[in-house]
Amino acid sequence: MPERPSELIETKRLIMRKPMMEDAFPIFQLYARDEDVTRYLTFKPHQSIDDTKTFLKRCLNNWKNNTSFPWTIVRMRDKQLIGMVEIVGIDHSGANLGYVLARPYWGEGYMTEVLQKIITWALSQNDIYRVWAICDVENTASTRVLEKSGMQREGILRRWIILPNMGDEPRDCYCYSIVR
């Protein structure tokens, strides 16, 4: 079994840290209620701060139970929370990643920097041979991030996941991975 990831990870410009309940307001304000940011995510935009608090409680419970490992992403220079990244699960198929970034920070290379750091950690673990992520086939920004982080497109997972902001039917997703 791989070691548990650190609750605090730094890159050149960013700090990834275990979420705190105090993150609810900035998460709600910056992206959780933003329809453009949540378009390709598995949840509808948050309608209230209580939705965000419920989400954060789940994140903290996942850390406690070692079921997934979400981090908030904070810009080092001004301590601004800008998004989240998560190892959604580690199992026989490898480490599965998910992420979200607030719109004002799109196009700055932040998410690529974060994913490269997590990929490096994951592939250094004896029991992780594969790091993978999916994104909707229409999510061109995410495909670029995954490719820049070193992942390769493996193919299309047909009717893989329901994205509630895109409709009630499962949608096709690209599967990206990097292997050791």
N, C-alpha and C positions, 0 to 999 in steps of 0.2 A: 504494500500500500504506500502511495506517495506521502511525503511529509505534508503537513498542513501548511498552506501558504502563510506568509507573514501578514499581519494585520496592517502593516505600514510598509509601503514600497515607494521608492523615489526613482524618478527618471531625471533627465537633465533639467526639465522645466516644470515637472509636475510631482505632486504627492498623491499617492493612492492610499487611502486609509479606510479602515472599517467605518461604516456609517454610524452616525449618532442621531438620536432623536432631534437634536438641535438643527439637523440638516433639513428638517421638514419644510420650513419656510422657503429657503433658497431653492430647494428642488421644485416645490410647487410653483414659485414665482418664475423660475428660469425655464423650466421645460416640461414638467409633468402635466401642465394644463394646455400646453402648446400643441395645437392640432397638426402643424407641420412636423414637429419633432416626433410626435407619437404615431404618425401615419403608418409606419411599418413596424410598430411594436405590438406586443400581445395584450396591451391594455388600452382602454379608452382614456382620453384625457381626464385627469383628475378634476372633479367638480368642486372639491373643497380641500382645505388643509387636512381634514380628517382622513381623506383618501390617501394622502401622502404619509400621514402618520401610521396608518394601517400597513402600508407598503413597507415602511421602515421597520416596523415591529417584525414583519415577516423576514426581512433581511437579517436582522439581529438574531432571530430564532434560527435561521439557516446557518449562521456562523456557529451558534451554540451547538447545533446538532451535526455540524460538519456535512451538511447536505449540499450547500453551495457557498460561494465565497464572493460576495459583492463588496466593491470598494467605491467610495466617492472619489472623484477626481478633482483635485484642488490645484489651481495654478500657484506655483511656488512664489512668484514675485509679489503677488498681492493677496494671497490666501483666498482667492475667488473660487468657489465651487462651480465647476463647469459641466459635470456629467457624472456618469457611473460606468463601471465595467464589472463584469461578473464571470467567474468560472461557474457556469450553470450546473455543471456536474462533472465528476471524474469517475469513469467506469471502464468497462472493457473496450469501449469505442474511443477512449482517450479523454481529453479535457475539452469540453464544449464551452465556447465563449459567447457572451452577449454584451451589448454596450449601448449607451445613449449619450449624446452630447448636445448641450444647449445651443440653439441656433446662432447666437452671436460669436460662437467659437468654431463654427464650421470652417473648413478650408485652411486651418492653421497648422495641420499636421499633428495635433495633440493626440487624436485617437490612434494614429499609426504608432506614435511613440509609446503609448500605453500598451498596445497589443504586442509590440515587439518585446517589451520588458516581460510581459506575462508569458509569452511563447518561450522566451529564453529560460525562464524559471521552470515552466512545465516540462520542456524537453530535457532539462537537467535531472529530472526525477527518474529513478530506475524503472518505475512501472508505467510511465506515460510515454507512449511511442507516437502519439498523434494528437494534434491540437486542431480543432475544427470549429467552424461557425457557419451559420446559414444566413442568407438575406433574400428578401423578395426579389424576384427577377426584374422588377421595375426599379429597384433601389440602386441606381447607378453610383451614388455617392458611397454607399457601403461597399459595393464591389471594388471601388478604387481603394478604399481603406484596407480591405482584406488583402488585395494584391500588393499594395505598398508595404504591408506588414510581413510579406514573404509567403503568404499562402497562395495555393494554386486552386483554380476552379476544377472540381472533380466531375461535376455534372449537375443535372437538375433533379431535385426531389419533387416529383409531381404530386400536387395536391397535398403538400406536407403540413401546412399549419394555417390555422384560421387567424387572420389579423382583423380584429373587430372594426378597425377604422377603414378597412378596405372591403368589408362585406361579410356575409355569413358563411361563405363557402371556403374550404381550404384552398390555399394559393400555392403556386409553384415557387420553389426557392432554389437558388444556387447553393451548392455545398462547396465550401472552401476548406482546405486543410494544409497543414505542413506536418511532415513526419520525420522521425529520427531514424 
